[in-house]
């Protein structure tokens, strides 16, 4: 049985990584994500669409994907992005969405309210094949997550139950209820639909 990732799962993983790797190494891993933005065409990189209000959650997501040996692109960590949001920001984000092989919407309360996230998701929907998009719903601390109805159009990233702390890429799935299909994260990243 698959389930959604909760903030509690992410906090446990973050604490486990800090305990085993040390706080400085965790910070290094998070800083290393900056180099991903330098690649011109990212064949196995996920563009992470998220609210900037969720920076703490994003730090934990970076560790989660690092554990899975998956590169993610985070716009505010890209030194090439303008310091102040403007037209160039939108142009660069569009380019990054096109260049990253996959698009993942980090569905949190803040992201659902964000105009930028809504724009990025719509843009990805027009630029990418349906199989290159997914939603990563993050449950609230209460265990409840409610999204907008349109999110049901997209496949959902889940993990197989039995120990989130020990999750591997083989235990993360992308479920497309519209097509009654579930694939592993590895297959999702390796499928070349374009």
C-alpha positions in Angstrom: 0.0 0.0 0.0 1.3 3.5 -0.9 0.9 6.6 1.1 1.6 10.3 1.0 4.6 11.9 2.6 3.8 13.8 5.8 5.7 16.6 7.4 6.3 14.2 10.3 8.0 11.7 7.9 10.2 14.5 6.5 11.1 15.8 10.0 12.1 12.2 11.0 14.2 11.8 7.9 15.9 15.2 8.4 16.7 14.4 12.0 18.0 10.9 11.1 20.2 12.4 8.3 21.5 15.1 10.8 22.3 12.4 13.3 24.1 10.0 10.9 25.8 12.6 8.6 26.2 15.6 11.0 24.6 19.0 10.7 27.5 20.4 8.5 27.2 17.6 5.9 23.4 18.1 5.8 24.0 21.8 5.1 26.6 20.9 2.4 24.2 18.6 0.6 21.6 21.3 0.6 24.1 23.9 -0.7 25.3 21.4 -3.4 21.9 21.7 -5.1 23.0 25.1 -6.4 25.2 23.4 -9.0 22.3 21.7 -10.6 21.0 25.0 -12.1 24.2 25.3 -14.1 23.4 22.4 -16.4 22.0 23.4 -19.8 19.9 20.3 -20.4 19.1 18.2 -17.3 18.3 14.7 -18.5 17.3 13.3 -15.1 16.5 16.3 -13.1 13.2 17.2 -11.5 12.0 20.8 -11.4 10.6 21.3 -8.0 7.6 23.7 -8.1 7.0 25.0 -4.6 6.1 28.0 -2.5 9.0 30.0 -1.1 7.1 30.1 2.2 7.9 26.4 2.4 11.7 26.7 2.5 12.0 24.4 5.5 10.0 21.7 3.8 12.1 22.2 0.6 15.3 21.6 2.7 13.9 18.3 3.9 12.8 17.4 0.3 16.3 18.1 -0.9 17.6 15.5 1.6 14.9 13.1 0.6 15.8 13.2 -3.0 19.5 13.2 -2.2 19.0 9.9 -0.4 17.3 8.6 -3.6 20.2 9.8 -5.7 17.9 12.1 -7.7 18.8 15.6 -8.7 16.2 18.4 -8.2 16.2 22.0 -9.3 15.1 24.6 -6.8 14.8 28.1 -8.3 15.8 30.2 -5.2 19.0 28.2 -4.9 20.0 29.1 -8.5 22.5 31.9 -8.4 21.6 32.8 -12.0 18.1 33.8 -10.9 17.5 37.6 -10.5 17.7 38.8 -6.9 14.4 40.6 -7.3 11.5 38.9 -9.1 10.9 40.3 -12.5 10.2 39.4 -16.2 13.6 37.7 -16.4 12.6 35.5 -13.5 9.7 34.2 -15.5 11.8 33.6 -18.6 14.4 31.7 -16.6 11.9 29.6 -14.8 10.2 28.7 -18.2 13.7 27.6 -19.5 14.3 25.5 -16.5 10.9 23.8 -16.7 11.7 23.0 -20.4 15.2 21.8 -19.6 14.4 19.6 -16.6 13.2 16.1 -17.6 10.4 16.0 -15.0 8.2 18.5 -13.1 7.1 17.9 -9.5 4.6 20.2 -7.8 5.2 20.2 -4.0 1.5 20.5 -3.0 1.3 22.3 0.3 -1.2 24.8 1.7 1.2 27.7 0.7 1.8 26.3 -2.8 -1.9 26.0 -3.5 -2.2 29.7 -2.7 0.8 30.8 -4.7 0.3 32.6 -8.0 3.8 31.6 -9.1 3.1 27.9 -8.4 -0.2 28.0 -10.3 1.6 29.6 -13.3 4.4 27.1 -13.2 2.0 24.2 -13.0 0.0 25.5 -16.0 3.2 26.2 -17.9 4.5 22.7 -17.3 1.2 21.2 -18.3 1.5 23.0 -21.7 5.2 22.1 -22.2 5.5 18.6 -20.8 3.9 15.3 -21.5 1.4 14.1 -18.9 3.8 11.4 -17.8 6.5 13.9 -17.1 4.5 15.7 -14.4 3.6 14.7 -10.9 2.2 16.1 -7.7 3.9 15.5 -4.3 1.2 16.2 -1.8 2.6 16.9 1.7 0.1 16.1 4.4 -0.2 18.6 7.2 0.7 17.7 10.8 -2.9 16.6 11.4 -2.6 14.1 8.6 -5.1 15.8 6.4 -4.3 17.3 3.0 -6.9 18.9 0.8 -6.1 20.2 -2.7 -7.8 22.0 -5.5 -9.9 19.8 -7.8 -7.7 20.3 -10.8 -4.8 18.5 -9.1 -6.6 15.3 -9.7 -5.6 15.6 -13.4 -2.0 14.7 -12.4 -0.1 11.6 -11.3 0.8 11.6 -7.6 4.2 10.7 -6.0 3.8 8.3 -3.1 6.0 6.0 -1.1 5.4 2.3 -0.1 4.5 1.9 3.5 7.0 0.3 5.9 9.5 2.8 7.1 9.9 6.2 5.5 13.3 6.5 7.1 14.6 3.6 5.0 12.9 4.6 1.8 14.8 3.9 -1.5 14.1 5.0 -5.1 12.5 1.6 -5.7 9.9 2.3 -2.9 8.8 5.6 -4.3 6.0 5.4 -6.9 4.2 7.7 -9.3 0.5 6.7 -9.4 -1.7 7.9 -12.2 -5.3 7.2 -11.2 -6.6 8.6 -14.5 -4.8 5.7 -16.3 -4.9 3.2 -13.5 -1.1 2.9 -13.6 1.7 3.0 -11.1 5.4 3.2 -11.9 8.5 3.4 -9.8 10.4 6.6 -9.4 13.3 5.0 -11.4 11.0 4.1 -14.3 9.4 7.6 -14.2 12.8 9.3 -14.4 14.1 6.9 -17.2 11.0 7.0 -19.4 11.9 9.2 -22.4 8.5 10.6 -23.6 9.9 13.6 -25.4 
